[in-house]
Amino acid sequence: MTVLQTTPVTAQRSQSSADVCSGPPPGHPRPDGQDRYTISEVVAFTGLTAHTLRWYERIGLMAHVDRSHTGQRRYSNRDLDWLDLVGKLRLTGMPVADMVRYAELVREGEGTYEQRRELLEETRRDVQARIAELQDTLAVLDRKITHYSRGA
């Protein structure tokens, strides 16, 4: 899934791609400057529904999506990158309220790096705890599978 980062246009254009994630940017369907995707194209790229995309915008998870002269949403590669990050945060189990808070902090600029780091570190601790629980569960399954394999 390709996802994007949306912040108000003025702040969005000045932020580096490092604000989206530390890894290399994903390949985009179109080069920068020609990246004006319709909502249906973003649905196809991301697997999200149009309803979800509109909801993200309404709750502030996506602060601003450019519009065409007819008022239709036009998403950019940065928007796709942001949606990718949001998808990763969703997979961590981060509550929507925390994701919205993170988006707000991004829009506030570089002065919020410490708060963003703390929020991500807390989420990382939660993910590590879930991984440990899953590893314990996997060990139980492996023991049961081994037991049943011997009995067959």
GROMACS elastic network, one bead per residue, 0.5 to 0.9 nm:
[ bonds ]
;  ai    aj funct       b0    kb
    1    45     6  0.65523   500
    1    47     6  0.69804   500
    1    80     6  0.88958   500
    1    83     6  0.84150   500
    1    84     6  0.62060   500
    1    87     6  0.78413   500
    2    26     6  0.69857   500
    2    27     6  0.82879   500
    2    28     6  0.78842   500
    2    42     6  0.87671   500
    2    45     6  0.63717   500
    2    46     6  0.55178   500
    2    80     6  0.55296   500
    2    81     6  0.61752   500
    2    82     6  0.84323   500
    2    83     6  0.66821   500
    2    85     6  0.84926   500
    2    87     6  0.86715   500
    3    26     6  0.87134   500
    3    42     6  0.87950   500
    3    45     6  0.84666   500
    3    46     6  0.66426   500
    3    77     6  0.82031   500
    3    78     6  0.79631   500
    3    79     6  0.64225   500
    3    85     6  0.60075   500
    3    86     6  0.70769   500
    3    87     6  0.70937   500
    4    20     6  0.77176   500
    4    62     6  0.89736   500
    4    75     6  0.86340   500
    4    76     6  0.76626   500
    4    77     6  0.63780   500
    4    84     6  0.55154   500
    4    85     6  0.68099   500
    4    86     6  0.78830   500
    5    12     6  0.81337   500
    5    19     6  0.83916   500
    5    20     6  0.62592   500
    5    62     6  0.72598   500
    5    76     6  0.88936   500
    5    77     6  0.83247   500
    5    78     6  0.50618   500
    5    80     6  0.65153   500
    5    81     6  0.52585   500
    5    83     6  0.60740   500
    5    84     6  0.80349   500
    5    85     6  0.74941   500
    5    86     6  0.83009   500
    5   103     6  0.86282   500
    6     9     6  0.79473   500
    6    12     6  0.66237   500
    6    61     6  0.81005   500
    6    62     6  0.51212   500
    6    63     6  0.58458   500
    6    64     6  0.59652   500
    6    65     6  0.68942   500
    6    75     6  0.89689   500
    6    76     6  0.87013   500
    6    78     6  0.65981   500
    6    79     6  0.50978   500
    6    80     6  0.85564   500
    6    81     6  0.85733   500
    6    82     6  0.60701   500
    6    83     6  0.83131   500
    6   103     6  0.83423   500
    6   107     6  0.85759   500
    7    10     6  0.80347   500
    7    11     6  0.62696   500
    7    13     6  0.85552   500
    7    61     6  0.89822   500
    7    62     6  0.65737   500
    7    63     6  0.50927   500
    7    64     6  0.57843   500
    7    65     6  0.82861   500
    7    79     6  0.86366   500
    7   103     6  0.77295   500
    7   104     6  0.84575   500
    7   106     6  0.75332   500
    7   107     6  0.55186   500
    8    11     6  0.54157   500
    8    12     6  0.55756   500
    8    13     6  0.84292   500
    8    62     6  0.87965   500
    8    63     6  0.58972   500
    8    64     6  0.52572   500
    8    65     6  0.81853   500
    8   107     6  0.69387   500
    9    13     6  0.60119   500
    9    14     6  0.86816   500
    9    63     6  0.89426   500
    9    64     6  0.68668   500
    9    65     6  0.82533   500
    9    66     6  0.79896   500
   10    13     6  0.57027   500
   10    14     6  0.68427   500
   11    14     6  0.54099   500
   11    15     6  0.64203   500
   11   107     6  0.65411   500
   11   108     6  0.82289   500
   11   109     6  0.75651   500
   12    15     6  0.55504   500
   12    16     6  0.85217   500
   12    78     6  0.83173   500
   12   107     6  0.76399   500
   13    16     6  0.81120   500
   15    18     6  0.80032   500
   15    19     6  0.67767   500
   15   109     6  0.80289   500
   15   110     6  0.87713   500
   16    19     6  0.58882   500
   16    20     6  0.80642   500
   17    20     6  0.55431   500
   17    21     6  0.71695   500
   17    22     6  0.82791   500
   17    24     6  0.88098   500
   17    25     6  0.75939   500
   17    78     6  0.80946   500
   17    81     6  0.87628   500
   18    21     6  0.53928   500
   18    22     6  0.55494   500
   18    23     6  0.80192   500
   18    24     6  0.88167   500
   19    22     6  0.76836   500
   19   106     6  0.73929   500
   20    23     6  0.87412   500
   20    25     6  0.85395   500
   20    78     6  0.83293   500
   20    81     6  0.65925   500
   20    82     6  0.60961   500
   20    84     6  0.87443   500
   20    85     6  0.66132   500
   21    24     6  0.78421   500
   21    25     6  0.79626   500
   21    81     6  0.85213   500
   21    82     6  0.87883   500
   21    85     6  0.70334   500
   22    25     6  0.85772   500
   23    26     6  0.85828   500
   25    28     6  0.84596   500
   25    81     6  0.73055   500
   26    81     6  0.73509   500
   26    84     6  0.89148   500
   27    30     6  0.86006   500
   28    31     6  0.66664   500
   28    32     6  0.84477   500
   28    35     6  0.85542   500
   28    77     6  0.64991   500
   28    80     6  0.81157   500
   28    81     6  0.88654   500
   29    35     6  0.80672   500
   29    45     6  0.86931   500
   29    77     6  0.84069   500
   30    33     6  0.83619   500
   30    34     6  0.60876   500
   30    35     6  0.54990   500
   30    36     6  0.85293   500
   30    37     6  0.89593   500
   30    77     6  0.78224   500
   31    34     6  0.56378   500
   31    35     6  0.61923   500
   31    77     6  0.80106   500
   32    35     6  0.54876   500
   32    76     6  0.78800   500
   32    77     6  0.66741   500
   32    78     6  0.88939   500
   33    36     6  0.80474   500
   33    76     6  0.86182   500
   34    37     6  0.88765   500
   34    76     6  0.85048   500
   35    74     6  0.84221   500
   35    75     6  0.71916   500
   35    76     6  0.50027   500
   35    77     6  0.58931   500
   36    66     6  0.87724   500
   36    68     6  0.89585   500
   36    73     6  0.88203   500
   36    74     6  0.51033   500
   36    75     6  0.54095   500
   36    76     6  0.54251   500
   36    77     6  0.80866   500
   37    40     6  0.80075   500
   37    41     6  0.58647   500
   37    42     6  0.64714   500
   37    73     6  0.80204   500
   37    74     6  0.51512   500
   37    76     6  0.63563   500
   37    77     6  0.84622   500
   38    41     6  0.51875   500
   38    42     6  0.63956   500
   38    43     6  0.86628   500
   38    72     6  0.75146   500
   38    73     6  0.62206   500
   38    74     6  0.52169   500
   38    75     6  0.63895   500
   39    42     6  0.50699   500
   39    43     6  0.61259   500
   39    44     6  0.86637   500
   39    49     6  0.89696   500
   39    50     6  0.64069   500
   39    53     6  0.79198   500
   39    72     6  0.82170   500
   39    73     6  0.63689   500
   39    74     6  0.69914   500
   39    75     6  0.72288   500
   40    44     6  0.62807   500
   40    45     6  0.86989   500
   40    49     6  0.86097   500
   40    50     6  0.70456   500
   41    44     6  0.50511   500
   41    45     6  0.61862   500
   41    46     6  0.86061   500
   42    46     6  0.58878   500
   42    47     6  0.79016   500
   42    48     6  0.77826   500
   42    49     6  0.87562   500
   42    50     6  0.82737   500
   42    53     6  0.86883   500
   42    75     6  0.74649   500
   42    80     6  0.75614   500
   43    46     6  0.54083   500
   43    47     6  0.53423   500
   43    48     6  0.52190   500
   43    49     6  0.56069   500
   43    50     6  0.61869   500
   43    53     6  0.81635   500
   44    47     6  0.56811   500
   44    48     6  0.77251   500
   44    49     6  0.87009   500
   45    48     6  0.82483   500
   45    80     6  0.84917   500
   46    49     6  0.84795   500
   46    80     6  0.79987   500
   46    83     6  0.77859   500
   46    84     6  0.78480   500
   48    51     6  0.82161   500
   48    52     6  0.62973   500
   48    53     6  0.69367   500
   49    52     6  0.50951   500
   49    53     6  0.63812   500
   49    54     6  0.87134   500
   50    53     6  0.50662   500
   50    54     6  0.62076   500
   50    55     6  0.84863   500
   51    54     6  0.52134   500
   51    55     6  0.60501   500
   51    56     6  0.86223   500
   52    56     6  0.60607   500
   52    57     6  0.86054   500
   53    56     6  0.51571   500
   53    57     6  0.64502   500
   53    58     6  0.87188   500
   53    62     6  0.83850   500
   53    83     6  0.89934   500
   54    57     6  0.51351   500
   54    58     6  0.61389   500
   54    59     6  0.87823   500
   54    62     6  0.88538   500
   55    59     6  0.61386   500
   55    60     6  0.84742   500
   55    61     6  0.83716   500
   55    62     6  0.88563   500
   56    59     6  0.54531   500
   56    60     6  0.62004   500
   56    62     6  0.55208   500
   56    63     6  0.83334   500
   56   100     6  0.88317   500
   57    60     6  0.52614   500
   57    61     6  0.58106   500
   57    63     6  0.58357   500
   57    64     6  0.69127   500
   57    65     6  0.76862   500
   58    61     6  0.76262   500
   58    62     6  0.77041   500
   58    63     6  0.80502   500
   59    62     6  0.76292   500
   59    63     6  0.83242   500
   59   100     6  0.73943   500
   60    63     6  0.50056   500
   60    64     6  0.83536   500
   60   100     6  0.60975   500
   60   101     6  0.87920   500
   60   103     6  0.74412   500
   60   104     6  0.76022   500
   61    86     6  0.84121   500
   61    96     6  0.83896   500
   61    97     6  0.89995   500
   61    99     6  0.68266   500
   61   101     6  0.82108   500
   61   102     6  0.84610   500
   61   103     6  0.58134   500
   61   104     6  0.78436   500
   62    65     6  0.73483   500
   62    79     6  0.82221   500
   62    82     6  0.82008   500
   62    83     6  0.85290   500
   62   100     6  0.83316   500
   62   103     6  0.73450   500
   63   103     6  0.79540   500
   63   104     6  0.82886   500
   63   107     6  0.82124   500
   65    73     6  0.61864   500
   65    74     6  0.64887   500
   65    75     6  0.61138   500
   65    76     6  0.82492   500
   65    79     6  0.78064   500
   66    71     6  0.87452   500
   66    72     6  0.83165   500
   66    73     6  0.58796   500
   66    74     6  0.52866   500
   66    75     6  0.65262   500
   66    76     6  0.82124   500
   67    70     6  0.74919   500
   67    71     6  0.50884   500
   67    72     6  0.51745   500
   67    74     6  0.52706   500
   67    75     6  0.82581   500
   68    71     6  0.50610   500
   68    72     6  0.51938   500
   68    73     6  0.63824   500
   68    74     6  0.63018   500
   69    72     6  0.75129   500
   71    74     6  0.88888   500
   75    78     6  0.80280   500
   75    79     6  0.58025   500
   75    80     6  0.73485   500
   76    80     6  0.64434   500
   76    81     6  0.87109   500
   77    81     6  0.61915   500
   77    82     6  0.85959   500
   78    82     6  0.61555   500
   78    83     6  0.86297   500
   79    82     6  0.50337   500
   79    83     6  0.62065   500
   79    84     6  0.86124   500
   80    83     6  0.51320   500
   80    84     6  0.62505   500
   80    85     6  0.87942   500
   81    84     6  0.50617   500
   81    85     6  0.64305   500
   81    86     6  0.87339   500
   82    85     6  0.51019   500
   82    86     6  0.61777   500
   82    87     6  0.85713   500
   83    87     6  0.60554   500
   83    88     6  0.86082   500
   84    87     6  0.50698   500
   84    88     6  0.63850   500
   84    89     6  0.87514   500
   85    88     6  0.50295   500
   85    89     6  0.62028   500
   85    90     6  0.85690   500
   86    90     6  0.60766   500
   86    91     6  0.86131   500
   86    99     6  0.74286   500
   87    90     6  0.50310   500
   87    91     6  0.63188   500
   87    92     6  0.88529   500
   88    91     6  0.50760   500
   88    92     6  0.65345   500
   89    92     6  0.51330   500
   89    93     6  0.67846   500
   89    94     6  0.58355   500
   89    95     6  0.86867   500
   89    99     6  0.72586   500
   89   123     6  0.85676   500
   90    93     6  0.52752   500
   90    94     6  0.57443   500
   90    95     6  0.76256   500
   90    96     6  0.78589   500
   90    99     6  0.82845   500
   91    94     6  0.75225   500
   92    95     6  0.89727   500
   92   123     6  0.70864   500
   92   124     6  0.79208   500
   92   126     6  0.79509   500
   92   127     6  0.59710   500
   93    96     6  0.87932   500
   93   123     6  0.80367   500
   93   126     6  0.83082   500
   93   127     6  0.77721   500
   94    97     6  0.82926   500
   94    98     6  0.64739   500
   94    99     6  0.67156   500
   94   123     6  0.63985   500
   94   126     6  0.86639   500
   95    98     6  0.53021   500
   95    99     6  0.64433   500
   95   100     6  0.87866   500
   96   100     6  0.61257   500
   96   101     6  0.84936   500
   97   100     6  0.51039   500
   97   101     6  0.61473   500
   97   102     6  0.86051   500
   98   102     6  0.60590   500
   98   103     6  0.85531   500
   98   119     6  0.77620   500
   99   103     6  0.62119   500
   99   104     6  0.86248   500
  100   104     6  0.61792   500
  100   105     6  0.86253   500
  101   104     6  0.50122   500
  101   105     6  0.62113   500
  101   106     6  0.86707   500
  101   116     6  0.89055   500
  101   119     6  0.89814   500
  102   105     6  0.50453   500
  102   106     6  0.62521   500
  102   107     6  0.87122   500
  102   115     6  0.84975   500
  102   116     6  0.62506   500
  102   119     6  0.74300   500
  102   120     6  0.86558   500
  103   106     6  0.50681   500
  103   107     6  0.62973   500
  103   108     6  0.86942   500
  104   107     6  0.51248   500
  104   108     6  0.62714   500
  105   109     6  0.67257   500
  105   110     6  0.86496   500
  105   111     6  0.86666   500
  105   112     6  0.58020   500
  105   113     6  0.80143   500
  105   115     6  0.75890   500
  105   116     6  0.67007   500
  106   109     6  0.54596   500
  106   110     6  0.75506   500
  106   112     6  0.71575   500
  106   113     6  0.81565   500
  106   116     6  0.77537   500
  107   110     6  0.88254   500
  108   111     6  0.72949   500
  108   112     6  0.67936   500
  109   112     6  0.61187   500
  109   113     6  0.78955   500
  110   113     6  0.56586   500
  110   114     6  0.89969   500
  111   114     6  0.76930   500
  111   115     6  0.87340   500
  112   115     6  0.53219   500
  112   116     6  0.61671   500
  112   117     6  0.85821   500
  113   116     6  0.50807   500
  113   117     6  0.60271   500
  113   118     6  0.85961   500
  114   117     6  0.50742   500
  114   118     6  0.61968   500
  114   119     6  0.86657   500
  115   118     6  0.51241   500
  115   119     6  0.62198   500
  115   120     6  0.86476   500
  116   119     6  0.51336   500
  116   120     6  0.61843   500
  116   121     6  0.85182   500
  117   120     6  0.51285   500
  117   121     6  0.59692   500
  117   122     6  0.85597   500
  118   121     6  0.50098   500
  118   122     6  0.61617   500
  118   123     6  0.86135   500
  119   122     6  0.52574   500
  119   123     6  0.63712   500
  119   124     6  0.86703   500
  120   123     6  0.50006   500
  120   124     6  0.60254   500
  120   125     6  0.86507   500
  121   125     6  0.62298   500
  121   126     6  0.86687   500
  122   125     6  0.51864   500
  122   126     6  0.64265   500
  122   127     6  0.87740   500
  123   126     6  0.50463   500
  123   127     6  0.62250   500
  123   128     6  0.86521   500
  124   127     6  0.50101   500
  124   128     6  0.61378   500
  124   129     6  0.86132   500
  125   128     6  0.50793   500
  125   129     6  0.62451   500
  125   130     6  0.86817   500
  126   129     6  0.51506   500
  126   130     6  0.62792   500
  126   131     6  0.86663   500
  127   130     6  0.50387   500
  127   131     6  0.61090   500
  127   132     6  0.86362   500
  128   131     6  0.50123   500
  128   132     6  0.62424   500
  128   133     6  0.86990   500
  129   132     6  0.51264   500
  129   133     6  0.63280   500
  129   134     6  0.86745   500
  130   133     6  0.50444   500
  130   134     6  0.61409   500
  130   135     6  0.85647   500
  131   134     6  0.50080   500
  131   135     6  0.60688   500
  131   136     6  0.86248   500
  132   135     6  0.50301   500
  132   136     6  0.62792   500
  132   137     6  0.86162   500
  133   136     6  0.51603   500
  133   137     6  0.62191   500
  133   138     6  0.85876   500
  134   138     6  0.59734   500
  134   139     6  0.85346   500
  135   139     6  0.61885   500
  135   140     6  0.87356   500
  136   139     6  0.51196   500
  136   140     6  0.64742   500
  136   141     6  0.88290   500
  137   140     6  0.51427   500
  137   141     6  0.63432   500
  137   142     6  0.86570   500
  138   141     6  0.50310   500
  138   142     6  0.60719   500
  138   143     6  0.86071   500
  139   142     6  0.50205   500
  139   143     6  0.62095   500
  139   144     6  0.86634   500
  140   143     6  0.51568   500
  140   144     6  0.62763   500
  140   145     6  0.86405   500
  141   144     6  0.50832   500
  141   145     6  0.60520   500
  141   146     6  0.85058   500
  142   145     6  0.50777   500
  142   146     6  0.60734   500
  142   147     6  0.84938   500
  143   146     6  0.51243   500
  143   147     6  0.60835   500
  143   148     6  0.86719   500
  144   148     6  0.61575   500
  144   149     6  0.84542   500
  145   148     6  0.51991   500
  145   149     6  0.59884   500
  145   150     6  0.86564   500
  146   149     6  0.50182   500
  146   150     6  0.62966   500
  146   151     6  0.87356   500
  147   150     6  0.54003   500
  147   151     6  0.64725   500
  147   152     6  0.89614   500
  148   151     6  0.50487   500
  148   152     6  0.62547   500
  149   152     6  0.53713   500
